[in-house]
Amino acid sequence: MMLALAGFQLAFALLGTALTLPTIETKKGLLSFPVLQKRSQSVNLRKRDNVVALGNVSTLTYLIRLEIGTPPQPVEVVLDTGSFELWVDPTCATAATQGQEEKCNASGRYVPGQSSTYVDKGAKQHIGYGKGGAEISYAADSILVPGSNSQPLRNVVFGVGVNTTELAWGVGGIGHGNGFNLHYNNLIDELHAQGITQSKAFSIALGGQYSETGGAIIFGGVDTKKFGGKLHKFDNMPPQIEGGKEGPWRYWVQMKSVGITTPNKVVATYEYSTMPALLDTGSTWSYLPQHIFDSLQDDFNATLSEDGSLEVPCSIVDQPGTVDFTFGDLTIQVPYSEFISQLEPGYCALGVLPRKGSYDRAVLGDSFLRSAYVIFDQTNQHLYMASYHDCGTNEQILSGEVGAALNLTGQCHSGHHLFASIPLCWIIVPAAFVLWVLALFL
């Protein structure tokens, strides 16, 4: 979520945050659970008196569910690799659209007075984001961790929303924490400190834009049935200049180029597209410098709309073209069907906006990350990537050794994701029936 800090956070030497949701599978040394998808069926960009900028709207948001307090109170927060603190309870009335306001009201609330283990930490903070901001009051309470026999992490420090603007959900920040951007343990720190994971690493597969089941996040592990072949290792780049000064630690990776492969197999690579890129699950859109935005507009013959989007005919969504992002010798080809979103019936737009005031850095949000399988390794300051495929589930523990992910091989082949949702019995039973019929006549 392109976090802009007023200053580094509070100097608490206390427990960090943790998340909870029914697990897909739990092994000693890793924690795995699904990522929720919340879609605004109609963005209604003209909800308020004038046009709402597309950058203030999230048509598809990826969430995780927490259970905080005693007894546990379920709340949903955005899965956000672009920030590093947890806070809950946004001000729903200030959400960007009516649809987001309704989703916000249905996402659960944490009421401190209803928890017997709540502690007021007596401190407040303002956090600014690329869109909107939040004034939070710090608290400490218990948070359940799945797979731990319902034993909660205790005295976890997090924020409770006092007043927020243009944010429909709280934020589950899983960026760099203690010793980097914070003086207390965040989620990644605490899962490792309490022995739930063997490393401060996690992997994310968001899944397809129209997937019914959504994706998954594995703390301390990797799913070798969410990609094919070998992973590619990249350095997690140090802090970049943001707003004229050095920013916090984030998941920056060196991008080699951006380009396009048309449905007619014409390949183009855009000039001056080598730059650091931030991998940010908290951003619905990808933000690219103006000259790359303009090139995409030309190649798609797109129309610049009042809301800032590049409108394209919805009929091209299913054409076999890709937007191509290259890192070293790895190219992630994002299909049109994942890079183009339907904002309203008959209104489709590219998943990209221009990054104002920055010509040499990019933010790669969900419109890119849906097509990538990514491991974020804080233990060794590395990022690993491969093209996303889905051929089942096979979770493996990721140790803290340097380059441990390179020992794992993805089990998918290209095209696996097309059939991952088809039950095996739908294939086996008809095939068996055909063989039985043939046997009757042979």
N, C-alpha and C positions, 0 to 999 in steps of 0.2 A: 504493500500500500504506500509506496513512495513517502515514507515517514519523514517529516521535517521536525527536528527536536528543538525546543527552546534551550535545552541544556541536558546533559546526561542525568540519569534518573537518581532516585533516592538511594542513600547508602545503607540499605538494609542488609544485615548479615543473617537473613532468614531463609526459610524454604521457598522454592520457586513454585511454578504452576504445573498442573497436569490436567489431562483431558480424559474423557470417558465416553464410550459408546459400545454397544454389544460387539464383541470381537468376531472377526472372521476365524481367526486361529491364534492361540497364544502359546508360545514356547518360552522356556526359561532363557532370557537374554534378548527377547524382542517383544514388541507390543504392536499388534495389528488390529486395525478396525476400519470400517468403511467411511467414506466421505459422502456427506449428503449433498444433493443438488437441489437448489431452490430456484425455480424459474418464474420470472414475471411474464405471464402469458401475453399481456398487452402492456407495453412500456408506458403508453399514453404520455408522450413527450411534451404535450401541451397541457398538462394538468394545471399548472399555475398560469398566471395571466400572460406569460410570454413563453417562448420556446425554451425548454430545458436542455442545457448542453449535454451532449451524449456522454462526456467524461464524468458527469455526475450521476449516471444511471448504470445499474448492473442488471442486465437481462438474465444472466445465469450466474449464480453465486455458489461457491463451494464452502460447506460448513462442517463443523464438528460439534457434537453435543457434550456438554459438561454436566456433572451432577455435583452441586456445591452445597455445603452446609450439612447440618444435622437437625431434622432429617434431610436427605438430599433433595435439592431443587434443580430440575433440568432446565438448562438454557442452551441456546445455540449461538455459536460465534463463527466468524469468518476464519477459514484456514488461511493464514497469512505468513508467507515466507519473507515479506517485505518489511515486517516490523518484529519486535521482540518482547512485547509485554502483553499480558492477558488483561482484558477488562470486559465487563458485562453491563447490561441495562442501558441501551441507547435511548435517546428521546425520540420516540416513534413519530411524533407529530411533525418533526422537521425533516423526515425522509424526503428524497427528491421527487418521488411520484406517489400517487395514491396506492398503486399496487404494492410498492415497497413499504408503505406505511402499514398496510394490512398484513404483509408478511412479518413485519417487525412485531406487531401486536400479538402474533401467533407463535413467536419464537421462544417464549418463556421468559420469566423474570426471576431474578434473585432478590429476595426480600430479606435484608440482614436481620430484622427483628424476629423473623420466623426460624432463625437458626440458633441453637443453644451453644454453638461453638464459634460464633462470630466475634471477632475482635476488631474494633475501630483503631487503625494505626495513627490517626490524628494527622494525616498529611494529604495534600492534594497536588495535582499535577495537570497541566494542559498538554495534550498531544495533538499535533497538527498532521494531517494527511494530505495526499495529493488532491483529495476532495473532502471537504468537511473537516471537523475536528471534535475533540472530546475533552471536557473537564472531568477528571475522575478523582474519587476519594479512595485512598488505599485502605484495604481491609486484610484480615487474615482469617482463613477458615479451612475446613476440610474439603478435599476433593477426591472423589472415588476414582480408583484406577482399575479398569477391568482386568480379570485374570489374577487378582491379588486376594481372592476369597473375601471380596467386599471390604477389605481393610483400606481405609482412606489414607492419603497423604495428609498430614496434619499441619496446621499453622501455615498454610500456603498463602503467600502474599499476592494480591491481584487488585485491580481497580474496579470500582463501582461507578457507573456513569452518574454524574450530577447534572450536566447539561451538555448535549451533543448537537451537532448540526450536520444534516445531509448524510447521516449514517443510519442504515436500516438494521444493522446487527452490531453486537459487540465484536471484539477482535481477539483471536487467538494467535498472537505473534509467536513465531517459532524461529526467529532469527538469532543472531549471536547475543548471548546473555552476559553472565558474570565474567568480569575480566576484560570484556570487550566494550559493551554498551551499557552495562548495568553493574550495580554493586550488590546485587542479590541474585540468587539462582532463578532462572526462568525454566520453562518446561523442559527443554533439552538438558539443561544442567541437572535438574532434579531427578529426572528419570535415570540418568547415569549415576548420580550420587547415591541413590537409594537402591542401586543394583538391579533395576528393572531392565536396563540395557547394558551391553558390554562396551558401547562406544557412544559418543555424542554425534551419531549419524542417523539419518532417516531417509526413506525413499517415498516418492509420491507418484502415483498414476491417477490422473484426474478422470480418465475414461472419456468416451466420446461425448460430443455436445448433446446428442439425443439418446444417450444410454439410459436405460431404465434403472439400472442398478448403481450407477455412479462409479467412483473410483475407490482407492484405498490409500491409506498412509501406514507405513510400517516404521515404528521407532526402533532403531537398532537392528534393522534387517532389510532384506531385498527379496523381491518376488521374481524368480527367474522365468516365470511364465507371463511376464508383462513386457518382454522385449526379446529380440533375437540376436544371437551372436555375442560378441564381446562388447563390454562397456568402454567408453572413451573417457580418459581421465584429463581433467583440466584444473589448473590452479584457481583457487578462490582468490580473486584479486583483492588487494588492500582497499581501504576506503578511498572513494573518489570525491572530487570537488562537487559540492552541492550548494547552490545558493551563494556561491562566491567563497565558500570555506570548506574545509575537509569535513565530509559527512561521517556517519557511523559505519561500523562494519556491516556489510550486506553480502548477498550472494551474487557477486559480480564475476562474469566470465568473459574472456576475450572472444568476440564474434569476428569471424573473418569476412563474411559477406552476406548480403541479402539479395535475393533474386526471385525469378518466377519461371515456372515451366507451364506453358499454355496447354490447353487441351489438344492442340496440334503438335505438341512436343517441341515447340520453339522455346529455347532456353535463353534467358537474359540475366546478367548479373549487374547490379546497380553500382555505379561509381561511388567512391567515398563511403562505403558501407562497412568498413573495418572499424570496430569501436568496442568498448566495454558494454556489456549488456547485463542488466539486472533481471534475475529470475524471480518473478513476483506473483505468487498464486492469489494474492489479495487484489490484483488488478484484473478486471474483466477484459480490458483492451490492452493491446500492445502499443507502446508509444515510440515512434521512430522520428528521426530528424525530418525537417520539412522537405528536404530534397528527395528523400526516399518516399515519403508520403505522396509527393507530387508524381513520382515515377509510377507508383502503384495506381494512382488515379488515371494516369495516361494509359497504362497497360490494360486496365480493366474498363477503360472508357466510362469511368464512374462520374457521378454528379455530386458536387459538394453541396450538402444540404444545410439548412439553417442551423441545425443542431450540431454541426461540425463533422458529421459522418460522411463517408464516401458511399453514396447509394448506388447499388447495382441491381440489375434485374434478378428477381428470385429464381428465374429459370436457369441461371448459370450455376446454381449451388451444386447440382449433381454432376456437373461436367468434370472430366478427369484431369483438371489442372491442379497445380500446387504452388504455394508460396514457399520459397526455399531459404533456410537459414543455415549457414555453414560455420562450423567451429573446428579449426584444425582440419583433419581429414574426415570429419563427420558432417553430413548434411541431413538436417531434419526437414523433410518435405511435408508441409502442412496442407492437406487436401482443401480444396475450395469449400467442401461441406463442413469443415471445422473452422475455417478462417472467416467465413461469411455467416452472419447471424440475422435471423428474422426478428426485427424490432417490433413490428406491428404487422397485421395481415397485409400482404402485398408490398411490404417495405423491408428490404434487405440491405445490409451494409457490411463493408469490410470491417474486420476486427482490429482496426488500427486508427490511431489519432496522432496528430503531430505533437512532438515534444517541444514545447515552447522554451526558447532561451537556451537550448542545448543542441549543438550541432554534432557532437562527437560521442554521445552516449545514447543507449536505448533501454527501454523497459519492456521485457517480454512477459506479457501477462497470460491469461488463460487461453486466449486465441492461439497462442503458440504452444503453451505447455500441455494442452490436450493431446498433442501429437508427439510428446517426448516423455521418456521415462527418466527421472532424475534422482540421483542420490546426493544429498547434502551432507558432507562429512566435516563437521566442526573439529573433530579430534585432530585431523591432519590438514585442515584447510584445503580440501579438494572438493571438486564437483565432478560427478560422473553422469554421462548421458548416453542414451541410445534412442532409436525410434520406438515409439510405443506400439505394442501389439498385445492382444489378449488371447491367450490359449489355455487359460485355467489359472490355477494357483499352486505355487510351490515356494513357500517362504523359507529363507535361509538367514541364519544369524550373521551379522556383520561385525567382525571383531574390530578392535581399535588399531590394528597393525596398518602401517603405511601400505597403500595399494591393495588392501584386502579384497576390494570389490573386483579387481582385475582377475581374480581367481575364479570368478563366477561367470558362467556362460548362459546367455538367454536361450530358452528352449523353443521360442516361437519362430515360425517362418512367415514371410510376408503373405498377407491375406488371412492369417489366423483370426484376426479380430473380426472378420466378416462373419464368422460362424460361431464365435465364442458363446453367443447367447442361445444357440440351438441345443436342446437337450439331446444327449447321445442316443436315447431310446428312439427318438424320432428318425434316426438314421438306421439303427440296428434292426428295429422291428420291421419296417417296410422291406429292408433287404432280405431278412429271413423269410418273409412271406413270399417274396419273388422266387427265392430258391426252392421253397416248398412246392410252389405251383409248377415250376419247371420240372421238379422231380416226378410229379404226377404224370407228365407227358413224355418223359424220356425212358 
